[in-house]
Amino acid sequence: MGKVIAREFIWLMVGLIAAIPLGIVFLWFFGFTSEIINLSEIRKNYIFWLYLIGYFTSFVGIYIIRFVSMALKSLTAPEEELEEE
């Protein structure tokens, strides 16, 4: 049981860290790049919330891809044959 919890914790950390650049890519798709300097406070707040949406969407996407790959791995694994005596 301890190995399962440790593995899930590591996947949680990997997902949280990998979602950071994906959230920035999410902003880039909407045209918010580092060249935008003079912004109003409302616009900065909008960009922050848009980044958070992209971050959490990326995190959920990483976990969905992980679960799909685990399901495919378990479905394609050869079945163990029972020995009859």
PyMOL Python script that loads the backbone (N, CA, C, O; Angstrom):
from pymol import cmd

cmd.read_pdbstr("""\
ATOM      1  N   MET A   1       0.822  -1.193   0.000  1.00  0.00           N
ATOM      2  CA  MET A   1       0.000   0.000   0.000  1.00  0.00           C
ATOM      3  C   MET A   1       0.869   1.261   0.000  1.00  0.00           C
ATOM      4  O   MET A   1       0.512   2.270  -0.609  1.00  0.00           O
ATOM      5  N   GLY A   2       2.001   1.192   0.683  1.00  0.00           N
ATOM      6  CA  GLY A   2       2.891   2.344   0.751  1.00  0.00           C
ATOM      7  C   GLY A   2       3.483   2.701  -0.600  1.00  0.00           C
ATOM      8  O   GLY A   2       3.685   3.875  -0.909  1.00  0.00           O
ATOM      9  N   LYS A   3       3.765   1.658  -1.423  1.00  0.00           N
ATOM     10  CA  LYS A   3       4.308   1.920  -2.755  1.00  0.00           C
ATOM     11  C   LYS A   3       3.289   2.628  -3.634  1.00  0.00           C
ATOM     12  O   LYS A   3       3.644   3.502  -4.424  1.00  0.00           O
ATOM     13  N   VAL A   4       2.028   2.252  -3.499  1.00  0.00           N
ATOM     14  CA  VAL A   4       0.968   2.862  -4.308  1.00  0.00           C
ATOM     15  C   VAL A   4       0.812   4.333  -3.949  1.00  0.00           C
ATOM     16  O   VAL A   4       0.680   5.180  -4.832  1.00  0.00           O
ATOM     17  N   ILE A   5       0.828   4.635  -2.667  1.00  0.00           N
ATOM     18  CA  ILE A   5       0.698   6.028  -2.226  1.00  0.00           C
ATOM     19  C   ILE A   5       1.905   6.844  -2.677  1.00  0.00           C
ATOM     20  O   ILE A   5       1.754   7.982  -3.119  1.00  0.00           O
ATOM     21  N   ALA A   6       3.098   6.270  -2.567  1.00  0.00           N
ATOM     22  CA  ALA A   6       4.309   6.978  -3.004  1.00  0.00           C
ATOM     23  C   ALA A   6       4.276   7.239  -4.505  1.00  0.00           C
ATOM     24  O   ALA A   6       4.647   8.323  -4.955  1.00  0.00           O
ATOM     25  N   ARG A   7       3.832   6.248  -5.285  1.00  0.00           N
ATOM     26  CA  ARG A   7       3.759   6.424  -6.738  1.00  0.00           C
ATOM     27  C   ARG A   7       2.738   7.503  -7.106  1.00  0.00           C
ATOM     28  O   ARG A   7       2.993   8.322  -7.989  1.00  0.00           O
ATOM     29  N   GLU A   8       1.590   7.507  -6.435  1.00  0.00           N
ATOM     30  CA  GLU A   8       0.580   8.526  -6.711  1.00  0.00           C
ATOM     31  C   GLU A   8       1.073   9.919  -6.318  1.00  0.00           C
ATOM     32  O   GLU A   8       0.780  10.897  -7.005  1.00  0.00           O
ATOM     33  N   PHE A   9       1.819  10.011  -5.219  1.00  0.00           N
ATOM     34  CA  PHE A   9       2.369  11.299  -4.800  1.00  0.00           C
ATOM     35  C   PHE A   9       3.365  11.824  -5.822  1.00  0.00           C
ATOM     36  O   PHE A   9       3.369  13.014  -6.138  1.00  0.00           O
ATOM     37  N   ILE A  10       4.210  10.936  -6.337  1.00  0.00           N
ATOM     38  CA  ILE A  10       5.179  11.359  -7.357  1.00  0.00           C
ATOM     39  C   ILE A  10       4.450  11.809  -8.618  1.00  0.00           C
ATOM     40  O   ILE A  10       4.830  12.814  -9.218  1.00  0.00           O
ATOM     41  N   TRP A  11       3.405  11.080  -9.035  1.00  0.00           N
ATOM     42  CA  TRP A  11       2.637  11.497 -10.209  1.00  0.00           C
ATOM     43  C   TRP A  11       1.940  12.834  -9.969  1.00  0.00           C
ATOM     44  O   TRP A  11       1.814  13.642 -10.890  1.00  0.00           O
ATOM     45  N   LEU A  12       1.486  13.073  -8.740  1.00  0.00           N
ATOM     46  CA  LEU A  12       0.875  14.360  -8.412  1.00  0.00           C
ATOM     47  C   LEU A  12       1.887  15.488  -8.584  1.00  0.00           C
ATOM     48  O   LEU A  12       1.574  16.519  -9.180  1.00  0.00           O
ATOM     49  N   MET A  13       3.099  15.296  -8.064  1.00  0.00           N
ATOM     50  CA  MET A  13       4.134  16.317  -8.193  1.00  0.00           C
ATOM     51  C   MET A  13       4.534  16.524  -9.651  1.00  0.00           C
ATOM     52  O   MET A  13       4.699  17.662 -10.090  1.00  0.00           O
ATOM     53  N   VAL A  14       4.689  15.445 -10.401  1.00  0.00           N
ATOM     54  CA  VAL A  14       5.044  15.560 -11.822  1.00  0.00           C
ATOM     55  C   VAL A  14       3.945  16.298 -12.575  1.00  0.00           C
ATOM     56  O   VAL A  14       4.231  17.151 -13.415  1.00  0.00           O
ATOM     57  N   GLY A  15       2.695  15.977 -12.279  1.00  0.00           N
ATOM     58  CA  GLY A  15       1.578  16.650 -12.944  1.00  0.00           C
ATOM     59  C   GLY A  15       1.522  18.134 -12.619  1.00  0.00           C
ATOM     60  O   GLY A  15       1.282  18.958 -13.501  1.00  0.00           O
ATOM     61  N   LEU A  16       1.743  18.476 -11.351  1.00  0.00           N
ATOM     62  CA  LEU A  16       1.717  19.890 -10.958  1.00  0.00           C
ATOM     63  C   LEU A  16       2.855  20.675 -11.603  1.00  0.00           C
ATOM     64  O   LEU A  16       2.661  21.814 -12.026  1.00  0.00           O
ATOM     65  N   ILE A  17       4.035  20.075 -11.679  1.00  0.00           N
ATOM     66  CA  ILE A  17       5.183  20.766 -12.276  1.00  0.00           C
ATOM     67  C   ILE A  17       5.040  20.858 -13.792  1.00  0.00           C
ATOM     68  O   ILE A  17       5.357  21.891 -14.382  1.00  0.00           O
ATOM     69  N   ALA A  18       4.567  19.790 -14.424  1.00  0.00           N
ATOM     70  CA  ALA A  18       4.419  19.799 -15.888  1.00  0.00           C
ATOM     71  C   ALA A  18       3.311  20.735 -16.337  1.00  0.00           C
ATOM     72  O   ALA A  18       3.328  21.197 -17.478  1.00  0.00           O
ATOM     73  N   ALA A  19       2.354  21.027 -15.475  1.00  0.00           N
ATOM     74  CA  ALA A  19       1.250  21.907 -15.850  1.00  0.00           C
ATOM     75  C   ALA A  19       1.667  23.381 -15.884  1.00  0.00           C
ATOM     76  O   ALA A  19       0.977  24.195 -16.498  1.00  0.00           O
ATOM     77  N   ILE A  20       2.767  23.733 -15.244  1.00  0.00           N
ATOM     78  CA  ILE A  20       3.212  25.138 -15.230  1.00  0.00           C
ATOM     79  C   ILE A  20       3.531  25.636 -16.639  1.00  0.00           C
ATOM     80  O   ILE A  20       2.957  26.640 -17.059  1.00  0.00           O
ATOM     81  N   PRO A  21       4.425  24.975 -17.391  1.00  0.00           N
ATOM     82  CA  PRO A  21       4.679  25.482 -18.749  1.00  0.00           C
ATOM     83  C   PRO A  21       3.481  25.299 -19.679  1.00  0.00           C
ATOM     84  O   PRO A  21       3.306  26.073 -20.620  1.00  0.00           O
ATOM     85  N   LEU A  22       2.662  24.289 -19.425  1.00  0.00           N
ATOM     86  CA  LEU A  22       1.478  24.105 -20.268  1.00  0.00           C
ATOM     87  C   LEU A  22       0.461  25.226 -20.051  1.00  0.00           C
ATOM     88  O   LEU A  22      -0.255  25.604 -20.978  1.00  0.00           O
ATOM     89  N   GLY A  23       0.395  25.754 -18.836  1.00  0.00           N
ATOM     90  CA  GLY A  23      -0.458  26.913 -18.579  1.00  0.00           C
ATOM     91  C   GLY A  23       0.031  28.144 -19.327  1.00  0.00           C
ATOM     92  O   GLY A  23      -0.773  28.946 -19.801  1.00  0.00           O
ATOM     93  N   ILE A  24       1.342  28.294 -19.435  1.00  0.00           N
ATOM     94  CA  ILE A  24       1.910  29.412 -20.194  1.00  0.00           C
ATOM     95  C   ILE A  24       1.628  29.243 -21.682  1.00  0.00           C
ATOM     96  O   ILE A  24       1.332  30.216 -22.375  1.00  0.00           O
ATOM     97  N   VAL A  25       1.717  28.010 -22.174  1.00  0.00           N
ATOM     98  CA  VAL A  25       1.374  27.740 -23.577  1.00  0.00           C
ATOM     99  C   VAL A  25      -0.096  28.054 -23.822  1.00  0.00           C
ATOM    100  O   VAL A  25      -0.457  28.557 -24.886  1.00  0.00           O
ATOM    101  N   PHE A  26      -0.941  27.760 -22.845  1.00  0.00           N
ATOM    102  CA  PHE A  26      -2.367  28.083 -22.936  1.00  0.00           C
ATOM    103  C   PHE A  26      -2.562  29.588 -23.120  1.00  0.00           C
ATOM    104  O   PHE A  26      -3.378  30.004 -23.943  1.00  0.00           O
ATOM    105  N   LEU A  27      -1.826  30.411 -22.370  1.00  0.00           N
ATOM    106  CA  LEU A  27      -1.903  31.868 -22.539  1.00  0.00           C
ATOM    107  C   LEU A  27      -1.374  32.285 -23.904  1.00  0.00           C
ATOM    108  O   LEU A  27      -1.916  33.200 -24.525  1.00  0.00           O
ATOM    109  N   TRP A  28      -0.326  31.628 -24.373  1.00  0.00           N
ATOM    110  CA  TRP A  28       0.266  31.957 -25.665  1.00  0.00           C
ATOM    111  C   TRP A  28      -0.732  31.727 -26.792  1.00  0.00           C
ATOM    112  O   TRP A  28      -0.756  32.487 -27.760  1.00  0.00           O
ATOM    113  N   PHE A  29      -1.561  30.678 -26.677  1.00  0.00           N
ATOM    114  CA  PHE A  29      -2.585  30.417 -27.691  1.00  0.00           C
ATOM    115  C   PHE A  29      -3.573  31.572 -27.799  1.00  0.00           C
ATOM    116  O   PHE A  29      -4.109  31.830 -28.876  1.00  0.00           O
ATOM    117  N   PHE A  30      -3.816  32.268 -26.692  1.00  0.00           N
ATOM    118  CA  PHE A  30      -4.739  33.399 -26.695  1.00  0.00           C
ATOM    119  C   PHE A  30      -4.052  34.716 -27.036  1.00  0.00           C
ATOM    120  O   PHE A  30      -4.702  35.761 -27.058  1.00  0.00           O
ATOM    121  N   GLY A  31      -2.757  34.683 -27.299  1.00  0.00           N
ATOM    122  CA  GLY A  31      -2.045  35.870 -27.742  1.00  0.00           C
ATOM    123  C   GLY A  31      -1.428  36.694 -26.630  1.00  0.00           C
ATOM    124  O   GLY A  31      -1.000  37.822 -26.873  1.00  0.00           O
ATOM    125  N   PHE A  32      -1.371  36.168 -25.424  1.00  0.00           N
ATOM    126  CA  PHE A  32      -0.739  36.885 -24.324  1.00  0.00           C
ATOM    127  C   PHE A  32       0.711  36.433 -24.223  1.00  0.00           C
ATOM    128  O   PHE A  32       0.998  35.339 -23.737  1.00  0.00           O
ATOM    129  N   THR A  33       1.622  37.284 -24.685  1.00  0.00           N
ATOM    130  CA  THR A  33       3.043  36.956 -24.673  1.00  0.00           C
ATOM    131  C   THR A  33       3.780  37.912 -23.744  1.00  0.00           C
ATOM    132  O   THR A  33       3.176  38.806 -23.152  1.00  0.00           O
ATOM    133  N   SER A  34       5.075  37.718 -23.622  1.00  0.00           N
ATOM    134  CA  SER A  34       5.869  38.560 -22.718  1.00  0.00           C
ATOM    135  C   SER A  34       6.058  39.979 -23.254  1.00  0.00           C
ATOM    136  O   SER A  34       6.530  40.849 -22.524  1.00  0.00           O
ATOM    137  N   GLU A  35       5.699  40.228 -24.515  1.00  0.00           N
ATOM    138  CA  GLU A  35       5.847  41.571 -25.069  1.00  0.00           C
ATOM    139  C   GLU A  35       4.784  42.538 -24.546  1.00  0.00           C
ATOM    140  O   GLU A  35       4.946  43.752 -24.672  1.00  0.00           O
ATOM    141  N   ILE A  36       3.719  42.031 -23.972  1.00  0.00           N
ATOM    142  CA  ILE A  36       2.652  42.883 -23.436  1.00  0.00           C
ATOM    143  C   ILE A  36       3.109  43.401 -22.074  1.00  0.00           C
ATOM    144  O   ILE A  36       3.248  42.629 -21.125  1.00  0.00           O
ATOM    145  N   ILE A  37       3.342  44.723 -21.982  1.00  0.00           N
ATOM    146  CA  ILE A  37       3.894  45.285 -20.748  1.00  0.00           C
ATOM    147  C   ILE A  37       2.888  46.197 -20.052  1.00  0.00           C
ATOM    148  O   ILE A  37       2.587  45.994 -18.876  1.00  0.00           O
ATOM    149  N   ASN A  38       2.371  47.182 -20.747  1.00  0.00           N
ATOM    150  CA  ASN A  38       1.487  48.167 -20.136  1.00  0.00           C
ATOM    151  C   ASN A  38       0.048  47.663 -20.165  1.00  0.00           C
ATOM    152  O   ASN A  38      -0.665  47.823 -21.155  1.00  0.00           O
ATOM    153  N   LEU A  39      -0.355  47.059 -19.067  1.00  0.00           N
ATOM    154  CA  LEU A  39      -1.708  46.530 -18.967  1.00  0.00           C
ATOM    155  C   LEU A  39      -2.416  47.156 -17.777  1.00  0.00           C
ATOM    156  O   LEU A  39      -1.787  47.520 -16.783  1.00  0.00           O
ATOM    157  N   SER A  40      -3.714  47.276 -17.891  1.00  0.00           N
ATOM    158  CA  SER A  40      -4.485  47.764 -16.752  1.00  0.00           C
ATOM    159  C   SER A  40      -4.602  46.653 -15.712  1.00  0.00           C
ATOM    160  O   SER A  40      -4.319  45.488 -15.991  1.00  0.00           O
ATOM    161  N   GLU A  41      -5.019  47.033 -14.520  1.00  0.00           N
ATOM    162  CA  GLU A  41      -5.141  46.053 -13.439  1.00  0.00           C
ATOM    163  C   GLU A  41      -6.208  45.007 -13.745  1.00  0.00           C
ATOM    164  O   GLU A  41      -6.054  43.838 -13.389  1.00  0.00           O
ATOM    165  N   ILE A  42      -7.269  45.415 -14.394  1.00  0.00           N
ATOM    166  CA  ILE A  42      -8.337  44.475 -14.759  1.00  0.00           C
ATOM    167  C   ILE A  42      -7.812  43.460 -15.761  1.00  0.00           C
ATOM    168  O   ILE A  42      -8.117  42.271 -15.665  1.00  0.00           O
ATOM    169  N   ARG A  43      -7.032  43.919 -16.712  1.00  0.00           N
ATOM    170  CA  ARG A  43      -6.478  43.023 -17.737  1.00  0.00           C
ATOM    171  C   ARG A  43      -5.474  42.042 -17.123  1.00  0.00           C
ATOM    172  O   ARG A  43      -5.439  40.872 -17.504  1.00  0.00           O
ATOM    173  N   LYS A  44      -4.652  42.519 -16.169  1.00  0.00           N
ATOM    174  CA  LYS A  44      -3.714  41.630 -15.483  1.00  0.00           C
ATOM    175  C   LYS A  44      -4.463  40.556 -14.700  1.00  0.00           C
ATOM    176  O   LYS A  44      -4.059  39.393 -14.685  1.00  0.00           O
ATOM    177  N   ASN A  45      -5.553  40.952 -14.054  1.00  0.00           N
ATOM    178  CA  ASN A  45      -6.371  40.003 -13.308  1.00  0.00           C
ATOM    179  C   ASN A  45      -6.984  38.971 -14.250  1.00  0.00           C
ATOM    180  O   ASN A  45      -7.045  37.786 -13.922  1.00  0.00           O
ATOM    181  N   TYR A  46      -7.434  39.418 -15.409  1.00  0.00           N
ATOM    182  CA  TYR A  46      -7.999  38.519 -16.418  1.00  0.00           C
ATOM    183  C   TYR A  46      -6.954  37.509 -16.885  1.00  0.00           C
ATOM    184  O   TYR A  46      -7.254  36.324 -17.027  1.00  0.00           O
ATOM    185  N   ILE A  47      -5.744  37.972 -17.122  1.00  0.00           N
ATOM    186  CA  ILE A  47      -4.668  37.081 -17.573  1.00  0.00           C
ATOM    187  C   ILE A  47      -4.320  36.074 -16.480  1.00  0.00           C
ATOM    188  O   ILE A  47      -4.057  34.909 -16.777  1.00  0.00           O
ATOM    189  N   PHE A  48      -4.315  36.507 -15.224  1.00  0.00           N
ATOM    190  CA  PHE A  48      -4.030  35.592 -14.115  1.00  0.00           C
ATOM    191  C   PHE A  48      -5.066  34.480 -14.034  1.00  0.00           C
ATOM    192  O   PHE A  48      -4.709  33.310 -13.898  1.00  0.00           O
ATOM    193  N   TRP A  49      -6.350  34.834 -14.117  1.00  0.00           N
ATOM    194  CA  TRP A  49      -7.399  33.811 -14.046  1.00  0.00           C
ATOM    195  C   TRP A  49      -7.373  32.911 -15.273  1.00  0.00           C
ATOM    196  O   TRP A  49      -7.671  31.721 -15.174  1.00  0.00           O
ATOM    197  N   LEU A  50      -7.025  33.457 -16.407  1.00  0.00           N
ATOM    198  CA  LEU A  50      -6.902  32.645 -17.614  1.00  0.00           C
ATOM    199  C   LEU A  50      -5.740  31.659 -17.474  1.00  0.00           C
ATOM    200  O   LEU A  50      -5.837  30.517 -17.924  1.00  0.00           O
ATOM    201  N   TYR A  51      -4.642  32.098 -16.852  1.00  0.00           N
ATOM    202  CA  TYR A  51      -3.521  31.194 -16.592  1.00  0.00           C
ATOM    203  C   TYR A  51      -3.933  30.069 -15.645  1.00  0.00           C
ATOM    204  O   TYR A  51      -3.587  28.909 -15.870  1.00  0.00           O
ATOM    205  N   LEU A  52      -4.671  30.406 -14.588  1.00  0.00           N
ATOM    206  CA  LEU A  52      -5.115  29.369 -13.657  1.00  0.00           C
ATOM    207  C   LEU A  52      -6.024  28.351 -14.334  1.00  0.00           C
ATOM    208  O   LEU A  52      -5.930  27.154 -14.060  1.00  0.00           O
ATOM    209  N   ILE A  53      -6.896  28.815 -15.211  1.00  0.00           N
ATOM    210  CA  ILE A  53      -7.758  27.894 -15.961  1.00  0.00           C
ATOM    211  C   ILE A  53      -6.900  26.977 -16.826  1.00  0.00           C
ATOM    212  O   ILE A  53      -7.131  25.769 -16.865  1.00  0.00           O
ATOM    213  N   GLY A  54      -5.924  27.534 -17.512  1.00  0.00           N
ATOM    214  CA  GLY A  54      -5.028  26.728 -18.336  1.00  0.00           C
ATOM    215  C   GLY A  54      -4.205  25.759 -17.515  1.00  0.00           C
ATOM    216  O   GLY A  54      -3.967  24.628 -17.939  1.00  0.00           O
ATOM    217  N   TYR A  55      -3.765  26.192 -16.340  1.00  0.00           N
ATOM    218  CA  TYR A  55      -2.966  25.341 -15.456  1.00  0.00           C
ATOM    219  C   TYR A  55      -3.771  24.131 -14.995  1.00  0.00           C
ATOM    220  O   TYR A  55      -3.309  22.995 -15.101  1.00  0.00           O
ATOM    221  N   PHE A  56      -4.974  24.376 -14.481  1.00  0.00           N
ATOM    222  CA  PHE A  56      -5.785  23.265 -13.975  1.00  0.00           C
ATOM    223  C   PHE A  56      -6.286  22.367 -15.098  1.00  0.00           C
ATOM    224  O   PHE A  56      -6.411  21.156 -14.917  1.00  0.00           O
ATOM    225  N   THR A  57      -6.572  22.952 -16.255  1.00  0.00           N
ATOM    226  CA  THR A  57      -6.965  22.135 -17.403  1.00  0.00           C
ATOM    227  C   THR A  57      -5.813  21.228 -17.827  1.00  0.00           C
ATOM    228  O   THR A  57      -6.028  20.059 -18.148  1.00  0.00           O
ATOM    229  N   SER A  58      -4.612  21.752 -17.829  1.00  0.00           N
ATOM    230  CA  SER A  58      -3.441  20.949 -18.181  1.00  0.00           C
ATOM    231  C   SER A  58      -3.210  19.842 -17.161  1.00  0.00           C
ATOM    232  O   SER A  58      -2.888  18.712 -17.528  1.00  0.00           O
ATOM    233  N   PHE A  59      -3.374  20.163 -15.893  1.00  0.00           N
ATOM    234  CA  PHE A  59      -3.191  19.165 -14.839  1.00  0.00           C
ATOM    235  C   PHE A  59      -4.196  18.024 -14.981  1.00  0.00           C
ATOM    236  O   PHE A  59      -3.828  16.853 -14.882  1.00  0.00           O
ATOM    237  N   VAL A  60      -5.454  18.361 -15.210  1.00  0.00           N
ATOM    238  CA  VAL A  60      -6.482  17.333 -15.398  1.00  0.00           C
ATOM    239  C   VAL A  60      -6.193  16.527 -16.658  1.00  0.00           C
ATOM    240  O   VAL A  60      -6.378  15.311 -16.671  1.00  0.00           O
ATOM    241  N   GLY A  61      -5.745  17.189 -17.709  1.00  0.00           N
ATOM    242  CA  GLY A  61      -5.406  16.491 -18.948  1.00  0.00           C
ATOM    243  C   GLY A  61      -4.268  15.504 -18.760  1.00  0.00           C
ATOM    244  O   GLY A  61      -4.296  14.409 -19.322  1.00  0.00           O
ATOM    245  N   ILE A  62      -3.264  15.883 -17.972  1.00  0.00           N
ATOM    246  CA  ILE A  62      -2.146  14.982 -17.694  1.00  0.00           C
ATOM    247  C   ILE A  62      -2.647  13.741 -16.963  1.00  0.00           C
ATOM    248  O   ILE A  62      -2.240  12.625 -17.284  1.00  0.00           O
ATOM    249  N   TYR A  63      -3.527  13.929 -15.981  1.00  0.00           N
ATOM    250  CA  TYR A  63      -4.052  12.783 -15.245  1.00  0.00           C
ATOM    251  C   TYR A  63      -4.942  11.907 -16.118  1.00  0.00           C
ATOM    252  O   TYR A  63      -4.902  10.684 -15.990  1.00  0.00           O
ATOM    253  N   ILE A  64      -5.737  12.495 -16.995  1.00  0.00           N
ATOM    254  CA  ILE A  64      -6.584  11.697 -17.892  1.00  0.00           C
ATOM    255  C   ILE A  64      -5.711  10.859 -18.823  1.00  0.00           C
ATOM    256  O   ILE A  64      -5.982   9.676 -19.030  1.00  0.00           O
ATOM    257  N   ILE A  65      -4.674  11.461 -19.380  1.00  0.00           N
ATOM    258  CA  ILE A  65      -3.764  10.716 -20.258  1.00  0.00           C
ATOM    259  C   ILE A  65      -3.082   9.593 -19.476  1.00  0.00           C
ATOM    260  O   ILE A  65      -2.891   8.498 -20.007  1.00  0.00           O
ATOM    261  N   ARG A  66      -2.719   9.849 -18.240  1.00  0.00           N
ATOM    262  CA  ARG A  66      -2.091   8.817 -17.411  1.00  0.00           C
ATOM    263  C   ARG A  66      -3.043   7.650 -17.177  1.00  0.00           C
ATOM    264  O   ARG A  66      -2.639   6.493 -17.291  1.00  0.00           O
ATOM    265  N   PHE A  67      -4.298   7.936 -16.852  1.00  0.00           N
ATOM    266  CA  PHE A  67      -5.261   6.859 -16.608  1.00  0.00           C
ATOM    267  C   PHE A  67      -5.571   6.077 -17.875  1.00  0.00           C
ATOM    268  O   PHE A  67      -5.742   4.859 -17.822  1.00  0.00           O
ATOM    269  N   VAL A  68      -5.645   6.754 -19.003  1.00  0.00           N
ATOM    270  CA  VAL A  68      -5.893   6.053 -20.270  1.00  0.00           C
ATOM    271  C   VAL A  68      -4.713   5.143 -20.602  1.00  0.00           C
ATOM    272  O   VAL A  68      -4.910   4.008 -21.036  1.00  0.00           O
ATOM    273  N   SER A  69      -3.494   5.630 -20.403  1.00  0.00           N
ATOM    274  CA  SER A  69      -2.331   4.784 -20.693  1.00  0.00           C
ATOM    275  C   SER A  69      -2.258   3.595 -19.739  1.00  0.00           C
ATOM    276  O   SER A  69      -1.859   2.506 -20.151  1.00  0.00           O
ATOM    277  N   MET A  70      -2.637   3.782 -18.472  1.00  0.00           N
ATOM    278  CA  MET A  70      -2.666   2.655 -17.538  1.00  0.00           C
ATOM    279  C   MET A  70      -3.726   1.637 -17.943  1.00  0.00           C
ATOM    280  O   MET A  70      -3.500   0.431 -17.839  1.00  0.00           O
ATOM    281  N   ALA A  71      -4.882   2.115 -18.404  1.00  0.00           N
ATOM    282  CA  ALA A  71      -5.945   1.206 -18.834  1.00  0.00           C
ATOM    283  C   ALA A  71      -5.517   0.417 -20.063  1.00  0.00           C
ATOM    284  O   ALA A  71      -5.758  -0.788 -20.144  1.00  0.00           O
ATOM    285  N   LEU A  72      -4.885   1.086 -21.016  1.00  0.00           N
ATOM    286  CA  LEU A  72      -4.412   0.381 -22.207  1.00  0.00           C
ATOM    287  C   LEU A  72      -3.331  -0.638 -21.860  1.00  0.00           C
ATOM    288  O   LEU A  72      -3.288  -1.728 -22.429  1.00  0.00           O
ATOM    289  N   LYS A  73      -2.470  -0.279 -20.933  1.00  0.00           N
ATOM    290  CA  LYS A  73      -1.415  -1.198 -20.515  1.00  0.00           C
ATOM    291  C   LYS A  73      -2.008  -2.440 -19.856  1.00  0.00           C
ATOM    292  O   LYS A  73      -1.557  -3.557 -20.110  1.00  0.00           O
ATOM    293  N   SER A  74      -3.013  -2.247 -19.014  1.00  0.00           N
ATOM    294  CA  SER A  74      -3.613  -3.405 -18.345  1.00  0.00           C
ATOM    295  C   SER A  74      -4.451  -4.239 -19.305  1.00  0.00           C
ATOM    296  O   SER A  74      -4.551  -5.454 -19.130  1.00  0.00           O
ATOM    297  N   LEU A  75      -5.053  -3.618 -20.314  1.00  0.00           N
ATOM    298  CA  LEU A  75      -5.853  -4.372 -21.279  1.00  0.00           C
ATOM    299  C   LEU A  75      -4.992  -5.150 -22.265  1.00  0.00           C
ATOM    300  O   LEU A  75      -5.410  -6.201 -22.750  1.00  0.00           O
ATOM    301  N   THR A  76      -3.810  -4.656 -22.565  1.00  0.00           N
ATOM    302  CA  THR A  76      -2.949  -5.331 -23.537  1.00  0.00           C
ATOM    303  C   THR A  76      -1.959  -6.290 -22.891  1.00  0.00           C
ATOM    304  O   THR A  76      -1.232  -6.987 -23.599  1.00  0.00           O
ATOM    305  N   ALA A  77      -1.914  -6.339 -21.578  1.00  0.00           N
ATOM    306  CA  ALA A  77      -1.002  -7.258 -20.889  1.00  0.00           C
ATOM    307  C   ALA A  77      -1.494  -8.689 -21.081  1.00  0.00           C
ATOM    308  O   ALA A  77      -2.698  -8.945 -21.037  1.00  0.00           O
ATOM    309  N   PRO A  78      -0.571  -9.617 -21.292  1.00  0.00           N
ATOM    310  CA  PRO A  78      -0.998 -11.013 -21.455  1.00  0.00           C
ATOM    311  C   PRO A  78      -1.591 -11.558 -20.157  1.00  0.00           C
ATOM    312  O   PRO A  78      -1.121 -11.257 -19.060  1.00  0.00           O
ATOM    313  N   GLU A  79      -2.627 -12.362 -20.315  1.00  0.00           N
ATOM    314  CA  GLU A  79      -3.277 -12.935 -19.143  1.00  0.00           C
ATOM    315  C   GLU A  79      -2.462 -14.110 -18.614  1.00  0.00           C
ATOM    316  O   GLU A  79      -1.852 -14.862 -19.373  1.00  0.00           O
ATOM    317  N   GLU A  80      -2.470 -14.242 -17.315  1.00  0.00           N
ATOM    318  CA  GLU A  80      -1.758 -15.349 -16.695  1.00  0.00           C
ATOM    319  C   GLU A  80      -2.603 -16.612 -16.816  1.00  0.00           C
ATOM    320  O   GLU A  80      -3.811 -16.594 -16.578  1.00  0.00           O
ATOM    321  N   GLU A  81      -1.955 -17.689 -17.184  1.00  0.00           N
ATOM    322  CA  GLU A  81      -2.662 -18.957 -17.308  1.00  0.00           C
ATOM    323  C   GLU A  81      -2.576 -19.710 -15.990  1.00  0.00           C
ATOM    324  O   GLU A  81      -1.516 -19.792 -15.369  1.00  0.00           O
ATOM    325  N   LEU A  82      -3.705 -20.255 -15.579  1.00  0.00           N
ATOM    326  CA  LEU A  82      -3.741 -21.020 -14.342  1.00  0.00           C
ATOM    327  C   LEU A  82      -3.291 -22.449 -14.617  1.00  0.00           C
ATOM    328  O   LEU A  82      -3.695 -23.062 -15.606  1.00  0.00           O
ATOM    329  N   GLU A  83      -2.462 -22.963 -13.744  1.00  0.00           N
ATOM    330  CA  GLU A  83      -1.982 -24.331 -13.900  1.00  0.00           C
ATOM    331  C   GLU A  83      -2.994 -25.295 -13.299  1.00  0.00           C
ATOM    332  O   GLU A  83      -3.444 -25.114 -12.167  1.00  0.00           O
ATOM    333  N   GLU A  84      -3.338 -26.303 -14.056  1.00  0.00           N
ATOM    334  CA  GLU A  84      -4.263 -27.310 -13.554  1.00  0.00           C
ATOM    335  C   GLU A  84      -3.472 -28.522 -13.103  1.00  0.00           C
ATOM    336  O   GLU A  84      -2.500 -28.916 -13.747  1.00  0.00           O
ATOM    337  N   GLU A  85      -3.887 -29.104 -12.009  1.00  0.00           N
ATOM    338  CA  GLU A  85      -3.181 -30.273 -11.479  1.00  0.00           C
ATOM    339  C   GLU A  85      -3.876 -31.541 -11.851  1.00  0.00           C
ATOM    340  O   GLU A  85      -3.419 -32.625 -11.487  1.00  0.00           O
TER     341      GLU A  85
END
""", "prot")
cmd.dss("prot")
cmd.show_as("cartoon", "prot")
cmd.util.cbc("prot")
cmd.orient("prot")
